[in-house]
Amino acid sequence: MSTRNQLLNSVAGIIADYRSGEVAAPTSQHVERWINQFAQPIQEPMLAELNYALSRTYISKATVESFLLGLLKSSSVVGNDPCAFWRGAKFLSIQGGGHSQREMLDLFDQVLKKEYGLTTAQCGGTEPHTYLYLDDVLFTGSRIRNDLTTWINFSAPASANVLVVTMGIHSGGQYFARTKIEEAARAAGKRITLTWRYAVEIEDRRAHTDVSDVLRPTSVPDDPATQAYVQSLGYAPVLRRPGSVGGKGFFSSEAGRNLLEQEFLKTGAYIRSICPHLGVYQRPLGNMVLQTLGFGAMIVTFRNCPNNAPLALWTGDPWYPLFPRKTN
């Protein structure tokens, strides 16, 4: 079997449970149709680097279930009596948009029932000791910030312990969310104590661009569409100094990382030119309110691809997506 075919099969295998039951199961033919949209000489190197990255950033259903099972029994969370802890914890279902919280709650419900014979609906009682906010991954932090500040303003008690549980957090997004939630609590005159539990922390803060774990290009490609997009921002983007694959090692090498950054940036600018219905915040490297090249997320979960990931991974017609995205 050729190296190319091995890579096609490997990528398809890594993402095998992506939106299972909702879209056709990924195959090597699906991956090949996607990669064929890029210039032929870079297709195999891109597949190699993407295979390396996704093996570290794709979150399967089995990975989520394992994380939730570990949380269920973690003594640092539940103490010496897990059953009593979960019986007294209230699971918040307050997400203002999307389906991620509901789907994560369904998964937690299954694990909780299997281990302790409880359902999330049976937990909490009239005086919960903990309120649990569950979601898949925190990116910019806007969703959790909006959900919890609304809850604080209209539903939260005067004092509450809030446990935020996600598979992953992005450092900048967590800082933004935590700061705004704490400000809202002070303004409402409520005492809200936040605790965070997650599997991985991903560095995305501007001050740590050079060692970030997200896509941050070292240069702007000499490509008309990309140059035009950068000029439309009104100021020069913050660029990464080469030399780091990031603290989490999501990339195989500087060369491999640079290849993905350059090609996803160029392709994203091109996609914006052929997909007129993309919003202004849907930037080449992923959705971002700030005027940048994009968020640059490499994390994708079994249930969906975030719009904070490069457009080349998820945008649809006339582009062919590797991860057909379910919109909110």
Secondary structure, 3 states (H helix, E strand, C coil): CCHHHHHHHHHHHHCCCCCECCECCCCHHHHHHHHCCCCHHHHHHHHHHHHHHHHHHEECHHHHHHHHHHHHHCHHHHCCCHHHHHHCEEECCCCCCCCHHHHHHHHHHHHHHHHHCCCHHHCCCCCCCEEEEECCEECCCHHHHHHHHHHHHHCCCCEEEEEEEEEEEEHHHHHHHHHHHHHHHHHHCCEEEEEEEEEEEECCCHHHHHHCCCCCCCCCCCCHHHHHHHHHHCCCCCCCCCCCCCCCCCCCCHHHHHHHHHHHHHHHHHHHHHCCCCCCCEECCEECCCCCCCCCCCCEECCECCCCCCHHHHCCCCCCCCCCCCCC
